[in-house]
Amino acid sequence: MTAVMPAQNALAQTSKPKPIDPTTSVSAKPLDGSAKADNASVSITEVSPDAGFASRQKALNKRTEENDYRYGVAQHDCYSTFFVNHCLDKARDEMRGEQRKIRTEQLALDDEQRVQHAKERDRQTAIKRAQYEADAPQRAATEKSNETSFAEKQRQNELAAAQRNAEAPQRAANEAAYQRKQADYQKQLDEARARGAQDARDRDQKADRYAEKQRQAELHKAEVEARQKEAAAKQQQKALEAQQEQEHQQQLKQQQQQQSK
């Protein structure tokens, strides 16, 4: 008995619970009650095979959240018990057991979804194949119409090419006539420009000759007027000299008469 007491004291010291954080507020939910509720939800899901995948996935997600929540509460409560490690191991085992159940149901649900998706793909493929086969006559008619239209276009192109080839000599003759006409027009235009330039030069020369004649006429007029003025001046000078000579002769005559008296 004495030997057992130290062992119990040592176990009590090693298993002393950790202090609980007073700021932590966690409300515990009975593990058994939650498990029963989860089993009830699973049974409802199993009883209702027509339930959608979304509702079943939602139920599994909810069970996962509740399992994590219960494990967190159990961990918190274990630190207030005497055998903390044993309590934590038990809570962990219960949590993992529930995880395995949820995982098994999740895999089954995923398999059902894959099968359903495969069936839906097959159904859609069958619908498309049936639609393709149903549209085959219309496609054939459309292809035939396209071939006929293409052949008609080819025939029209060949006719147009033959028409162009037949009209090629006439087009060449028309082009040559047009080029000759253009050349004649250009020649006439060049000649008209040359005549215009020559006429302009002739007009300039006539204007220069007229200006020169006018200048010569002005010079001749000035020379005539100068000669007339000079002749008038000479005539006036001669008249003056004649008058002076006459007056001189009269004076001489008067002197002779006076001397003879």
C-alpha positions in Angstrom: 0.0 0.0 0.0 2.8 2.3 0.8 4.5 1.5 -2.5 1.4 2.2 -4.4 0.9 5.7 -3.0 4.0 7.2 -4.5 3.1 5.8 -7.8 -0.4 7.3 -7.5 1.1 10.6 -6.4 3.5 10.6 -9.4 0.6 9.8 -11.7 -1.4 12.6 -10.2 1.5 15.0 -10.7 2.1 14.0 -14.3 -1.6 14.0 -15.1 -2.3 17.3 -13.5 -4.8 19.1 -15.8 -3.7 22.3 -17.5 -5.4 25.5 -16.3 -8.5 26.5 -18.4 -8.3 29.9 -20.1 -11.1 31.9 -18.4 -11.6 33.9 -21.6 -12.6 30.8 -23.5 -16.3 30.2 -23.8 -17.3 26.8 -25.1 -20.6 25.0 -24.7 -20.4 21.2 -24.8 -22.7 19.1 -26.8 -23.2 15.4 -25.9 -21.2 13.2 -28.1 -23.8 10.4 -28.0 -26.7 12.8 -28.9 -24.8 14.3 -31.8 -23.8 10.8 -33.1 -27.5 9.8 -32.9 -28.5 12.9 -34.8 -25.9 12.3 -37.5 -27.0 8.7 -37.8 -30.6 9.9 -38.1 -29.6 12.3 -40.9 -27.6 9.6 -42.7 -30.6 7.2 -42.4 -32.8 9.9 -43.9 -30.4 10.3 -46.7 -30.3 6.6 -47.3 -34.1 6.3 -47.1 -34.4 9.1 -49.6 -32.4 7.8 -52.6 -34.0 10.5 -54.9 -32.5 13.3 -52.8 -30.1 15.5 -54.8 -26.4 15.3 -54.6 -26.2 18.8 -53.3 -28.4 18.1 -50.3 -26.4 15.0 -49.5 -23.1 16.9 -49.8 -24.4 19.6 -47.6 -25.3 17.0 -44.9 -21.8 15.6 -45.1 -20.2 19.0 -44.8 -22.4 19.7 -41.8 -21.4 16.5 -40.1 -17.8 17.3 -40.7 -18.2 20.7 -39.1 -20.1 19.2 -36.1 -17.4 16.5 -35.7 -14.7 19.1 -35.7 -16.7 21.2 -33.2 -17.3 18.3 -30.9 -13.6 17.4 -31.0 -12.7 20.9 -30.0 -15.1 20.9 -27.1 -13.9 17.5 -26.0 -10.3 18.7 -26.1 -11.2 21.7 -24.0 -13.1 19.6 -21.4 -10.3 17.1 -21.2 -8.0 19.6 -19.6 -10.4 19.9 -16.6 -10.3 16.1 -16.0 -7.8 14.0 -14.0 -6.6 11.7 -16.8 -6.0 14.3 -19.5 -4.1 12.2 -22.0 -6.5 9.3 -21.8 -9.4 11.8 -22.3 -7.7 13.4 -25.3 -6.9 10.0 -26.9 -10.5 8.9 -26.5 -11.8 12.2 -28.0 -9.3 11.9 -30.9 -10.4 8.2 -31.6 -14.1 9.2 -31.6 -13.3 12.1 -34.0 -11.3 9.9 -36.3 -13.9 7.2 -36.3 -16.5 9.7 -37.3 -14.1 11.0 -40.0 -13.7 7.5 -41.4 -17.5 7.2 -41.6 -17.9 10.5 -43.3 -15.0 9.7 -45.7 -16.6 6.4 -46.7 -19.9 8.1 -47.4 -18.1 10.9 -49.3 -16.3 8.4 -51.5 -19.6 6.7 -52.2 -21.3 10.0 -53.0 -18.4 10.9 -55.3 -18.7 7.5 -57.1 -22.4 8.1 -57.5 -21.8 11.6 -58.9 -19.2 10.3 -61.3 -21.6 7.6 -62.5 -24.4 10.1 -62.8 -22.1 12.5 -64.7 -21.0 9.6 -67.0 -24.7 8.8 -67.7 -25.4 12.4 -68.4 -22.5 12.6 -70.8 -23.7 9.5 -72.5 -27.2 10.9 -72.7 -26.0 14.2 -74.1 -23.8 12.3 -76.6 -26.8 10.2 -77.6 -28.9 13.3 -78.0 -26.3 15.0 -80.2 -25.8 11.8 -82.2 -29.5 11.5 -82.8 -29.7 15.2 -83.7 -26.8 14.8 -86.1 -28.5 11.8 -87.7 -31.8 13.7 -87.9 -30.0 16.6 -89.5 -28.3 14.4 -92.1 -30.9 14.9 -94.8 -30.8 18.7 -94.3 -27.0 18.6 -94.4 -27.1 16.6 -97.5 -29.5 19.0 -99.1 -27.4 22.0 -98.0 -24.2 20.4 -99.4 -25.9 19.6 -102.7 -27.2 23.1 -102.9 -23.8 24.5 -102.1 -22.2 22.2 -104.8 -24.8 23.4 -107.3 -24.2 27.0 -106.4 -20.5 26.5 -106.6 -20.8 24.8 -110.0 -23.0 27.6 -111.3 -20.5 30.2 -110.1 -17.7 28.3 -111.8 -19.7 28.2 -115.0 -20.4 31.9 -114.8 -16.7 32.6 -114.2 -15.8 30.5 -117.2 -18.3 32.3 -119.4 -17.0 35.6 -118.2 -13.4 34.6 -118.9 -14.4 33.4 -122.4 -16.2 36.7 -123.0 -13.2 38.6 -121.9 -10.9 36.6 -124.1 -13.2 37.1 -127.1 -13.4 40.9 -126.4 -9.6 41.1 -126.0 -8.8 42.2 -129.6 -11.5 44.8 -129.6 -10.3 46.1 -126.2 -6.8 46.2 -127.6 -8.0 48.1 -130.7 -10.0 50.5 -128.5 -7.0 51.0 -126.3 -4.7 51.7 -129.3 -7.3 54.2 -130.7 -7.6 55.9 -127.4 -3.8 56.2 -127.1 -3.6 57.7 -130.6 -6.4 60.1 -129.7 -4.5 61.0 -126.6 -1.3 61.5 -128.5 -3.0 63.7 -131.1 -4.6 65.7 -128.4 -1.3 66.1 -126.7 0.4 67.1 -129.9 -2.3 69.7 -130.6 -2.0 70.9 -127.1 1.8 71.3 -127.4 1.4 73.1 -130.8 -1.2 75.4 -129.3 1.2 76.1 -126.4 4.0 76.8 -128.8 1.9 79.1 -130.9 0.8 80.9 -127.9 4.4 81.4 -126.8 5.4 82.6 -130.3 2.4 84.9 -130.4 3.4 86.3 -127.1 7.0 86.8 -128.3 5.6 88.5 -131.5 3.4 90.8 -129.5 6.4 91.7 -127.3 8.5 92.4 -130.4 5.7 94.5 -131.9 5.4 96.4 -128.7 9.1 97.0 -128.6 9.2 98.2 -132.2 6.2 100.5 -131.6 7.9 101.9 -128.5 11.1 102.4 -130.6 9.2 104.2 -133.3 7.5 106.3 -130.7 10.9 107.1 -129.2 12.4 107.9 -132.7 9.4 110.1 -133.5 9.9 112.0 -130.3 13.6 112.4 -131.0 12.8 113.6 -134.6 10.2 116.0 -133.4 12.6 117.4 -130.8 15.3 117.7 -133.5 12.8 119.5 -135.9 11.8 121.8 -133.2 15.4 122.5 -132.3 16.2 123.2 -136.0 13.2 125.4 -136.3 14.2 127.3 -133.2 17.7 127.6 -134.5 16.5 128.8 -138.0 14.2 131.3 -136.4 17.0 132.6 -134.2 19.3 132.9 -137.3 16.6 134.6 -139.3 15.9 137.0 -136.4 19.7 137.6 -136.2 19.9 138.3 -139.9 16.9 140.7 -139.7 18.6 142.4 -136.8 21.9 142.6 -138.7 20.1 143.9 -141.8 18.3 146.5 -139.8 21.5 147.5 -138.2 23.2 147.7 -141.6 20.3 149.8 -142.9 20.5 152.1 -140.0 24.3 152.3 -140.5 23.8 153.1 -144.2 21.3 155.8 -143.4 23.7 157.3 -140.9 26.5 157.3 -143.5 24.1 158.8 -146.0 23.1 161.6 -143.6 26.8 162.3 -142.8 27.6 162.6 -146.5 24.7 164.9 -147.1 25.8 167.1 -144.2 29.3 167.2 -145.5 28.2 168.1 -149.0 26.3 171.2 -147.6 
